[in-house]
């Protein structure tokens, strides 16, 4: 009887010593947080007063870590970029480890980057992790003379508990348009008329973004395909960025002559 008790005590002690204080949906982030705000400050400072900017867009890097690493190497090899935008879906299941691993890969970029939230980023505890690691779901910044309006469009993931898209945020963008900017670009994960977007308000969205001064184009991810569409037949083009597994990114150059977009393979 004493031997049995001794075994039980030793087993309990061993299990206590080996207990791992981790859960896949833990929200305690290790490493850098507040990334978007810090990088946006760098972008705005580096491009202030410029009339030409060049940036790349990648999207839907979820689980494709090797391809994302190759993309970072390819982007660093260019030497002509001002910044990089990620159009959403850093994670696949909203797990902290996914965000941390992808953040550390993108942290090797030579230029600052900013991330828009994707629908997979919203899963499980992903919303909390994204907010801590990157910042607000809706944000805007000015690069040169271009205002970038980055907005959460993943309505399906929020179950109508908050406005998605946030039209109050969009209204503020054109009411308080900064004087140093004279044109605009809108960036989102899911564009109108996809299953993630609240298509009951698609036309209201069109009206809201069309009020932005000299809207040049919109950029989105989510579909995992490269395409150029005009969903509202209003002259505004939406550029869809492929998932990173397709080994490509979009390259945009904006200046006083307009803009150019190129799909670049790597």
N, C-alpha and C positions, 0 to 999 in steps of 0.2 A: 504493500500500500504506500509506503514511504517512497519507493522507487517511482511509482506512477505519479505521485504528487511532484516529485523532483523533476521528472520529464516534462510535466505540464508547465511548471514554473519556468524551466529553461526555454521551452518552446515559446511561451508568451514573451519572455525577455528578448528572444531572438527576433520575433516578429516586430516588436516595438523598435528594436534597433535598426531594422531594415525598412521601416516604413518610409515611403517616398512621399514627400509633401508637394505633390504636383497633380494637377488635373488638366486634361487637354483643353478645357475651356476656362482655365484659370485666367484672370485678367491682370495679374501682377507682371508688368512688362519689365524685361531686363534690357537695358541699353537705351538708345536715343528715343525721345518722345518730343512732341511739339514740332515735328519736322516741317510741315508745310509753312508755318509762320516764319520759321528761321530761314528756310530756303527762299521764300517769297521776298523777304527783306534783301537777300543777296541778289535775286533777279532784278528787283526794282532799282537797286543801287547801281548795278553793273550796266543797265540799259537806259538809265535816265537820260533824256534829251535825244535819244537815238531816233532816226527815221527809218531804220531797217533792223529787223530782228529775224532770227532763224531759230526754230525749235523743232524737236522731234516728238512724236506721239507713239507710245507703246500701250498695249492693253491686254487684259485677260492673261496674266502671267501665271495664274493659279496652277500649282504643281509642276510647272515647266521650269525648274530651277537651272538646269544646264543651258537651255535655250536663252533664258534671261541673262545668265552670265555671259553668253556669247554676244547678246545684244549690247550689253554694257561695254564689252570690249570693242565692238564695232562702232558704237557711238563715240567712245573715247578716241578712237582712231581718226575721227573726222577732223577735229580741231576747229570747227567753224560753228558750233552750236552755242546758243545762249542759255538754253535750259531744255529740260525734258518734262513732258506731261505723261502721267500714267492715267488712262481712262477707266480704271476700275477693275475689280476682281484681282486683288493681290492674293487673296486666300481662296480656298475651295470650300472649306467647311467652317470658316470663321474661327479657326483655332489660333491661339497665341503663337504657337511655334511656327505656323505658316507665315504669319505677319512678320515675325522677327527674322526668319530666314530670308524672306524676300526683301525686307528693309535693309538687311546687311549686304545683300547683293547689289541693290540699287545705290547703296551708300558708297560704292566704289566708282560711281560716275564722277567724271572730272567737273561736271557742271551741276548746278542745283536742279532738283526735281520736285514736283508737287503731284499729289495723288488725289483723284476723284473717287468717291466711294462707289463700289459696284454691288450688285445684288448678292453675290456670294460673300462679300465682305460683311454683310448684314446678318449672316446666319449665326445661331447660337449666341455667344457673347461678343461676336465680331464688331457690333456697333460700338460697344464700350471700348474695345481695344483700338479700333480705328480712331475714335475721337481722342483718346489719350496719345496715341502714337503719331497721328497726323493732324488732327484738329477738327474744325467745324465741317459738317457735311456740305454746307454751302459757303463758298468763299469767292473773293475776287481780288485781282491784282493788276497792276499796270506794268507792262514791259515796253519801254520806248513810248510810243504814242498809241499803243493798243491796250484796251481794257479787256482782260480775260475774265469772263463770268463763268464760274464752275459750280454746277448745281446738281443736287441729288435728285434723280428721277426714278428711283427704285420704289415706286408706290406700292407694289405688291408685297414688299417685305415689311411695310409699316402698318398694314391693316387699318389704314385710315385714322390712326391715333395721332397723326400730325400731318400738316399739309405737305404733300409731295406731288409735284414741285411746290416750293414755297413762293407763292406769288408776292407775298410781302417783301421777301428778299429781292425778287426781281424788280419790283416797283422801286425799291430803294436804289437799285443800280442805275436806273435812268434818271431818277430825280436828283441823285447826288453824283452824277457822272463827273469824274475828276477833270479839271481844266487841262491837265497835261496830255490827256488822251483825246483822240478825234475819231477813233474807229474801235470796233469791238469784235470779239470772238466768243462763242458760247461752247462750253465743254461739258459733257455729260456721259454717263455710262450707257443708259438705255434711251434711245431716241423715241419720239412719238410713233405710235402705231405698232409698237412691240408689246409683248405680253406683260412686261414689267411696268410700262408707263400707264398712268391713269388716263386712258383715252377719252374719258368723259370730258376732260378739260384740255384736250389736245389743241383745239382752236383758240382757247384762251391763252395757252402757252405760246402759240404762234403770234398772237397779238402782243403779248408781253415782250418777247424777245425782239420783235420787229420794231419796238420802240427804242431799242438801244441804238445809239448813234452809229451810222455807217456799219451795220452788221456785215461782216465779211463772209462768214461761214460758221457752221457748227461742226463739232467733232464728237464722235461717240465710239464706244466699244460694244461689248455685249454679244453681237451677232457672230463673232469669230470669223468674219469674212470682210474682205476689202470691197467696199462699194461706195458709189457716189450717188446720192438720191436727193430728190426735191419733193419731200412728202406733202408739202402744202401748195405746190405749184405757184409759189410766190417769189421765185428767183433766188431763194436761200438754199444753198447746197449743204447737205449733211455728209461728212466724210466718215465712213465706217472703217475703223482700224481692225486688222486681223488679230486673232490671238497670237501670242508670241511663238507658239509651236509652229506657225507657218513661216517663222524666221523672216519677219519683215517689220518695218516701222514706217510711219508717215513722216515726211519732211516738209515743213512749211517755211516759206520765206515771205515776209510782208515788208513792203516799202511803199513809197509814194506812187509807184506805178501799178499797185494792186498787190496780188499775192500769187504764189505758185505752190502747188502741192505735188509731191512725188512719192510714190510707193517705192521703198528701197529694201531690197533683199540683203541678207547677210549670211 
